[in-house]
Amino acid sequence: MADFRLETERLVLRDWREDDVAPFHALCSDARVMEFLGPLQERSEAEAAVERQNALQDLVGYCFWALERRSDGAFLGFCGLKPGPEGTPLDGVTEIGWRLAYEAWGQGYAREAALTALAWGFANLFDQTIWAMTVPANLRSQGLMQRLGMRRHERLDFDHPSLAEGDPLRRHVVYAIGRGDTLR
């Protein structure tokens, strides 16, 4: 399979490389980034996450791609698409997701990358809808979902099955955008 690469004016969404592990681990051990995502990760967990994304890319042709800045090649995080998690309302559908280093927040990178991932998904997948989820307290991600043109589906809000009862991150809200909707 050829290397995957999508370019925007300022960004590159691409396959993961071994040299992404260290900056990805740094991102995943930043309490500001992980506030709504779970506990800080060990390096081995970051390595395993990179391996999972590469395996998904090989298996289905897409994943949460590594995200870098075009001007200097700096690793910024990830953005992309993947099959939704089993046991959730997103099981069997395509999910969009992103995670950026704190230093990359507030610069429009997540929106630029997400618009590109959505456009790629609607051009290359059969899905009529692409879904997203986050915890209710993650207003930044919900704000991005809304700015992208995604709409909340309250009837699908759920308690994530991989999180323990009482975990403050267990409850999730669900958003979606359809093929015919206008990407903003």
KOLSEMI-884530 format. One line per field, with one value per residue: residue number from 0; residue in one letter; x, y, z of N, C-alpha, C, O in turn. Coordinates in steps of 0.2 Angstrom, whole numbers, plus 5000, padded with zeros to 4 digits. Layout:
! residues N
k = c(NUM;...)
r = c(a;...)
n_c1 = c(X;...)
n_c2 = c(Y;...)
n_c3 = c(Z;...)
ca_c1 = c(X;...)
ca_c2 = c(Y;...)
ca_c3 = c(Z;...)
c_c1 = c(X;...)
c_c2 = c(Y;...)
c_c3 = c(Z;...)
o_c1 = c(X;...)
o_c2 = c(Y;...)
o_c3 = c(Z;...)
END
This chain:
! residues 184
k = c(0;1;2;3;4;5;6;7;8;9;10;11;12;13;14;15;16;17;18;19;20;21;22;23;24;25;26;27;28;29;30;31;32;33;34;35;36;37;38;39;40;41;42;43;44;45;46;47;48;49;50;51;52;53;54;55;56;57;58;59;60;61;62;63;64;65;66;67;68;69;70;71;72;73;74;75;76;77;78;79;80;81;82;83;84;85;86;87;88;89;90;91;92;93;94;95;96;97;98;99;100;101;102;103;104;105;106;107;108;109;110;111;112;113;114;115;116;117;118;119;120;121;122;123;124;125;126;127;128;129;130;131;132;133;134;135;136;137;138;139;140;141;142;143;144;145;146;147;148;149;150;151;152;153;154;155;156;157;158;159;160;161;162;163;164;165;166;167;168;169;170;171;172;173;174;175;176;177;178;179;180;181;182;183)
r = c(m;a;d;f;r;l;e;t;e;r;l;v;l;r;d;w;r;e;d;d;v;a;p;f;h;a;l;c;s;d;a;r;v;m;e;f;l;g;p;l;q;e;r;s;e;a;e;a;a;v;e;r;q;n;a;l;q;d;l;v;g;y;c;f;w;a;l;e;r;r;s;d;g;a;f;l;g;f;c;g;l;k;p;g;p;e;g;t;p;l;d;g;v;t;e;i;g;w;r;l;a;y;e;a;w;g;q;g;y;a;r;e;a;a;l;t;a;l;a;w;g;f;a;n;l;f;d;q;t;i;w;a;m;t;v;p;a;n;l;r;s;q;g;l;m;q;r;l;g;m;r;r;h;e;r;l;d;f;d;h;p;s;l;a;e;g;d;p;l;r;r;h;v;v;y;a;i;g;r;g;d;t;l;r)
n_c1 = c(5004;5003;5010;5000;4993;4987;4985;4984;4982;4990;4994;4998;4990;4994;5002;5007;5023;5038;5046;5036;5031;5038;5034;5021;5019;5023;5012;5002;5005;5002;4993;4984;4980;4974;4964;4950;4951;4956;4967;4984;4996;5008;5024;5023;5010;5007;5015;5008;4996;4999;5003;4991;4984;4991;4989;4975;4975;4981;4971;4958;4960;4960;4962;4965;4974;4992;4996;5004;5013;5015;5024;5036;5036;5033;5026;5009;4999;4984;4972;4957;4949;4940;4934;4920;4919;4917;4902;4896;4885;4892;4897;4900;4899;4907;4919;4924;4939;4950;4966;4976;4992;4995;5001;4997;4984;4969;4973;4966;4970;4964;4951;4954;4960;4950;4940;4946;4948;4934;4930;4938;4932;4919;4921;4927;4922;4908;4899;4885;4884;4895;4902;4904;4911;4911;4915;4903;4908;4918;4919;4926;4929;4916;4912;4920;4914;4902;4905;4910;4898;4892;4878;4871;4865;4856;4848;4856;4867;4878;4884;4901;4906;4919;4923;4923;4909;4904;4916;4921;4922;4914;4901;4896;4893;4885;4888;4884;4887;4880;4882;4876;4876;4882;4899;4907)
n_c2 = c(4994;5011;5025;5035;5051;5067;5083;5100;5118;5121;5110;5092;5077;5060;5044;5035;5036;5029;5038;5047;5042;5047;5062;5060;5053;5063;5072;5064;5063;5075;5084;5094;5091;5078;5080;5077;5064;5054;5044;5050;5044;5030;5027;5015;5013;5024;5019;5007;5013;5020;5009;5002;5012;5011;4998;4998;5007;4999;4988;4994;5005;5018;5029;5036;5048;5053;5070;5084;5099;5108;5118;5116;5103;5099;5088;5087;5080;5070;5067;5061;5047;5032;5016;5015;5013;4996;4991;5003;5017;5021;5009;5000;5011;5025;5035;5051;5059;5068;5074;5086;5093;5103;5116;5118;5121;5132;5138;5135;5123;5110;5111;5113;5101;5092;5095;5092;5078;5074;5077;5069;5056;5057;5057;5045;5034;5024;5028;5037;5045;5053;5051;5058;5058;5063;5068;5076;5087;5092;5105;5112;5102;5099;5112;5113;5102;5107;5119;5113;5109;5098;5089;5087;5072;5068;5057;5047;5048;5041;5029;5025;5009;5004;5011;5013;5012;5027;5033;5049;5052;5044;5046;5050;5061;5062;5067;5071;5071;5073;5066;5075;5086;5103;5106;5116)
n_c3 = c(5000;4996;5004;5015;5013;5016;5012;5018;5018;5028;5035;5036;5035;5039;5037;5052;5060;5066;5073;5078;5090;5102;5102;5103;5114;5123;5122;5126;5139;5145;5156;5153;5140;5141;5150;5147;5142;5149;5160;5161;5149;5148;5140;5133;5131;5122;5112;5109;5105;5093;5085;5084;5076;5064;5061;5059;5048;5038;5038;5035;5028;5033;5047;5063;5059;5059;5063;5056;5055;5040;5037;5045;5049;5061;5074;5078;5083;5081;5069;5061;5054;5060;5063;5074;5092;5099;5107;5109;5104;5092;5086;5072;5063;5056;5064;5068;5075;5085;5092;5099;5103;5117;5114;5101;5101;5098;5086;5075;5069;5072;5067;5053;5050;5053;5044;5032;5034;5036;5023;5015;5020;5016;5002;5000;5007;5010;5019;5025;5035;5047;5063;5080;5096;5113;5130;5141;5148;5139;5132;5122;5112;5109;5104;5092;5085;5083;5075;5064;5058;5063;5072;5087;5095;5106;5110;5108;5117;5129;5142;5142;5139;5142;5153;5171;5182;5189;5185;5181;5167;5160;5155;5139;5125;5109;5092;5075;5057;5041;5024;5015;5022;5024;5025;5036)
ca_c1 = c(5000;5006;5010;4994;4995;4983;4988;4980;4986;4995;4994;4998;4988;4998;5003;5011;5030;5041;5048;5030;5030;5040;5030;5014;5019;5023;5006;4997;5006;5001;4987;4979;4977;4971;4959;4944;4952;4958;4973;4991;4998;5015;5026;5021;5003;5007;5017;5002;4991;5002;5003;4984;4982;4994;4985;4968;4976;4982;4965;4952;4962;4960;4963;4966;4981;4996;4995;5010;5013;5018;5030;5042;5036;5032;5021;5004;4994;4981;4965;4956;4943;4941;4927;4918;4921;4912;4898;4894;4881;4896;4899;4898;4899;4913;4920;4930;4942;4956;4969;4982;4996;4992;5004;4993;4977;4967;4976;4962;4972;4959;4946;4957;4962;4944;4936;4949;4946;4927;4929;4940;4928;4913;4923;4930;4919;4901;4895;4881;4885;4901;4900;4909;4909;4916;4912;4899;4912;4923;4915;4930;4927;4909;4912;4922;4909;4896;4908;4910;4891;4889;4873;4870;4860;4855;4845;4862;4871;4879;4890;4906;4907;4926;4925;4920;4904;4907;4921;4918;4923;4910;4896;4898;4888;4886;4887;4885;4886;4878;4885;4873;4876;4887;4905;4909)
ca_c2 = c(5000;5017;5029;5039;5058;5072;5090;5106;5124;5122;5103;5085;5071;5055;5038;5036;5034;5027;5044;5050;5040;5052;5067;5058;5051;5069;5074;5060;5064;5082;5084;5098;5087;5072;5081;5074;5058;5048;5045;5051;5037;5028;5027;5009;5015;5028;5015;5003;5017;5021;5002;5001;5016;5008;4992;5000;5010;4993;4984;4997;5011;5025;5029;5043;5049;5058;5077;5088;5106;5108;5123;5114;5096;5097;5083;5091;5076;5066;5068;5056;5043;5025;5012;5017;5008;4991;4992;5010;5019;5022;5003;4999;5017;5029;5040;5056;5061;5072;5076;5090;5095;5109;5121;5119;5123;5139;5140;5132;5116;5104;5112;5112;5094;5088;5097;5088;5071;5073;5078;5062;5051;5057;5055;5038;5029;5023;5031;5043;5050;5052;5052;5060;5058;5066;5069;5082;5093;5094;5110;5114;5098;5100;5118;5111;5098;5112;5123;5109;5108;5092;5090;5083;5067;5067;5051;5042;5049;5034;5028;5021;5003;5003;5015;5010;5015;5032;5037;5056;5052;5038;5048;5053;5064;5060;5071;5068;5076;5068;5067;5080;5093;5108;5106;5123)
ca_c3 = c(5000;4996;5010;5015;5014;5014;5013;5018;5017;5034;5038;5033;5039;5036;5041;5058;5059;5073;5076;5081;5097;5107;5103;5104;5121;5127;5121;5130;5146;5147;5159;5149;5134;5143;5155;5146;5138;5153;5163;5157;5147;5148;5133;5130;5129;5116;5106;5107;5101;5086;5082;5083;5071;5058;5059;5056;5041;5034;5037;5032;5023;5036;5054;5066;5056;5062;5060;5056;5052;5034;5037;5049;5050;5068;5075;5082;5086;5076;5067;5056;5055;5062;5065;5081;5097;5100;5113;5109;5098;5086;5084;5065;5059;5056;5069;5067;5081;5085;5099;5097;5108;5120;5110;5094;5102;5097;5080;5069;5066;5073;5062;5046;5049;5053;5038;5027;5036;5034;5015;5013;5022;5011;4995;4999;5011;5008;5025;5024;5041;5051;5070;5085;5103;5119;5137;5141;5150;5134;5128;5117;5107;5106;5100;5086;5082;5080;5070;5058;5056;5066;5076;5093;5095;5113;5111;5108;5123;5133;5146;5139;5142;5144;5159;5177;5185;5194;5182;5178;5160;5158;5151;5132;5120;5102;5087;5068;5051;5035;5018;5011;5026;5022;5030;5038)
c_c1 = c(5004;5006;5004;4996;4990;4986;4983;4984;4992;4997;4995;4995;4991;4998;5007;5018;5033;5043;5042;5029;5032;5036;5023;5013;5019;5016;5001;4999;5006;4994;4982;4976;4973;4965;4952;4944;4954;4965;4979;4993;5006;5017;5024;5014;5003;5010;5012;4997;4993;5002;4995;4981;4985;4991;4978;4969;4977;4976;4960;4954;4962;4961;4963;4974;4985;4995;5002;5009;5017;5025;5036;5042;5035;5026;5016;4999;4991;4974;4963;4949;4944;4934;4926;4919;4915;4908;4895;4889;4885;4898;4896;4897;4906;4913;4925;4932;4948;4959;4975;4986;4994;4994;5000;4986;4976;4970;4972;4965;4967;4954;4948;4958;4955;4940;4939;4948;4939;4926;4932;4935;4922;4915;4925;4927;4911;4896;4891;4881;4892;4899;4906;4906;4914;4912;4908;4903;4917;4920;4920;4929;4920;4908;4914;4917;4904;4899;4909;4904;4888;4883;4873;4864;4859;4852;4851;4867;4872;4884;4894;4907;4914;4928;4920;4914;4907;4913;4918;4918;4918;4905;4899;4892;4890;4884;4887;4884;4885;4881;4882;4873;4882;4893;4906;4916)
c_c2 = c(5006;5021;5034;5046;5062;5079;5095;5112;5124;5115;5097;5080;5065;5049;5039;5033;5032;5033;5049;5048;5044;5058;5066;5056;5058;5072;5071;5060;5071;5082;5088;5095;5082;5073;5077;5067;5053;5050;5047;5044;5036;5028;5021;5010;5019;5024;5010;5007;5018;5014;5001;5005;5013;5002;4993;5003;5004;4989;4988;5003;5018;5023;5036;5045;5054;5065;5081;5095;5106;5112;5120;5106;5094;5093;5087;5087;5071;5069;5063;5052;5036;5022;5014;5011;5003;4993;4999;5011;5020;5015;5002;5005;5020;5035;5045;5058;5065;5073;5079;5092;5102;5116;5123;5121;5130;5142;5138;5126;5111;5105;5111;5105;5090;5089;5092;5080;5069;5073;5071;5057;5051;5055;5048;5032;5029;5026;5037;5048;5048;5055;5054;5059;5061;5066;5076;5088;5096;5099;5112;5109;5098;5106;5117;5107;5103;5116;5119;5108;5101;5094;5085;5078;5064;5060;5045;5043;5042;5034;5023;5015;5001;5007;5013;5015;5021;5036;5044;5056;5047;5040;5051;5056;5063;5066;5068;5073;5071;5070;5073;5087;5097;5108;5114;5124)
c_c3 = c(5000;5002;5009;5017;5012;5016;5013;5017;5022;5037;5034;5038;5035;5040;5047;5057;5066;5077;5079;5088;5102;5108;5105;5112;5126;5127;5126;5137;5149;5150;5156;5143;5136;5148;5154;5142;5143;5156;5158;5155;5147;5141;5130;5128;5123;5110;5104;5103;5094;5082;5080;5077;5064;5056;5056;5049;5036;5033;5034;5028;5026;5044;5057;5064;5060;5059;5061;5053;5046;5034;5040;5050;5057;5069;5080;5085;5081;5075;5061;5058;5057;5063;5072;5085;5098;5106;5114;5104;5092;5083;5077;5061;5060;5060;5067;5074;5080;5092;5097;5104;5110;5116;5103;5095;5100;5090;5074;5066;5066;5068;5055;5045;5049;5047;5032;5028;5034;5026;5012;5014;5017;5004;4994;5003;5009;5013;5023;5029;5044;5058;5074;5092;5108;5125;5137;5143;5145;5129;5122;5111;5104;5102;5093;5082;5079;5075;5064;5055;5058;5071;5082;5092;5102;5114;5111;5113;5127;5138;5143;5142;5145;5151;5165;5179;5190;5191;5179;5171;5157;5153;5144;5128;5113;5097;5080;5063;5045;5029;5014;5015;5023;5027;5030;5039)
o_c1 = c(5009;5001;5002;5000;4988;4988;4978;4990;4997;5002;4994;4997;4991;4996;5011;5019;5030;5043;5043;5025;5028;5034;5019;5009;5015;5014;4997;4996;5009;4989;4976;4970;4967;4962;4949;4940;4954;4967;4979;4993;5010;5013;5022;5012;4999;5007;5011;4994;4989;5000;4994;4978;4981;4990;4976;4966;4974;4975;4957;4950;4963;4960;4962;4978;4983;4994;5004;5005;5023;5030;5042;5046;5035;5020;5018;4996;4995;4971;4968;4945;4950;4929;4930;4919;4909;4911;4893;4889;4882;4902;4890;4895;4910;4909;4930;4929;4951;4956;4980;4983;4991;4991;5001;4983;4980;4970;4974;4962;4966;4952;4945;4956;4954;4937;4936;4946;4937;4923;4929;4934;4920;4911;4925;4928;4909;4890;4893;4879;4894;4897;4911;4900;4920;4906;4910;4902;4920;4918;4917;4928;4919;4904;4912;4916;4902;4895;4909;4903;4883;4883;4874;4859;4862;4854;4849;4872;4867;4888;4893;4909;4915;4933;4915;4914;4911;4915;4913;4915;4918;4904;4903;4886;4896;4879;4891;4881;4888;4884;4886;4872;4887;4892;4906;4918)
o_c2 = c(5007;5020;5037;5047;5062;5079;5095;5111;5125;5115;5098;5080;5064;5049;5044;5028;5035;5034;5054;5052;5046;5059;5069;5058;5058;5075;5074;5057;5073;5080;5087;5095;5080;5069;5075;5064;5047;5055;5045;5039;5041;5027;5021;5007;5018;5024;5009;5004;5018;5014;4998;5003;5013;5001;4990;5001;5004;4987;4985;5006;5023;5018;5040;5042;5059;5065;5081;5095;5104;5110;5122;5104;5088;5094;5090;5089;5069;5073;5062;5055;5033;5026;5014;5006;5005;4995;5000;5007;5020;5015;5002;5005;5018;5039;5042;5058;5065;5072;5077;5092;5106;5120;5128;5122;5135;5148;5139;5124;5107;5100;5107;5102;5086;5085;5090;5077;5064;5068;5068;5053;5046;5053;5045;5027;5034;5027;5041;5054;5042;5060;5053;5059;5062;5064;5080;5094;5101;5097;5114;5111;5098;5107;5119;5109;5102;5118;5122;5105;5099;5100;5079;5080;5059;5057;5040;5039;5039;5039;5018;5015;4997;5006;5011;5021;5019;5041;5043;5061;5046;5037;5055;5053;5062;5069;5063;5078;5066;5076;5077;5092;5094;5109;5118;5130)
o_c3 = c(5004;5006;5004;5021;5006;5022;5009;5016;5021;5041;5028;5044;5029;5046;5047;5053;5071;5083;5082;5092;5107;5113;5108;5115;5131;5132;5129;5142;5154;5146;5156;5142;5133;5150;5158;5140;5140;5156;5153;5159;5147;5137;5124;5123;5118;5105;5098;5098;5089;5076;5074;5072;5059;5050;5051;5044;5031;5027;5029;5024;5023;5046;5053;5067;5063;5053;5067;5048;5046;5031;5038;5053;5059;5066;5085;5090;5077;5079;5057;5061;5055;5064;5077;5083;5098;5111;5119;5099;5086;5078;5076;5055;5063;5061;5065;5079;5075;5097;5093;5109;5106;5115;5101;5090;5101;5090;5068;5061;5061;5064;5051;5040;5045;5044;5028;5023;5031;5023;5008;5009;5015;5000;4989;5001;5006;5012;5019;5029;5044;5059;5072;5093;5106;5125;5134;5141;5146;5124;5117;5105;5098;5097;5088;5076;5073;5070;5058;5049;5056;5074;5081;5090;5104;5119;5113;5114;5128;5138;5141;5148;5149;5153;5164;5178;5194;5193;5175;5168;5151;5148;5145;5129;5112;5098;5080;5064;5044;5028;5011;5013;5020;5033;5025;5040)
END
